[in-house]
């Protein structure tokens, strides 16, 4: 889960559109990280590939459309 915290920290520091996406599209960094952490803690993965799918889902969430 440390990798998710590191990703969150990087987004907080350098992902400029996060506030805009929250305001205009309802995307929430904290909620998306929590969702990924929940999948990890619920053991919704059986391999590194499955873990990568959880991360990919998080990154896809940043591509919200209006």
C-alpha angles and dihedrals in degrees: 000000000000089000089059091051090049091051090048091050091050090050092049090053103039115011100101100185096055095097092043092049090049092052099041105028105020094244110155122193094202093050093048093048090048090051091052091046090051091053090050095046091047088057092241088160133069101182143021087264091059090049089052089053089056090052091046090053089053092050092047089055088068090065095072116160129209 
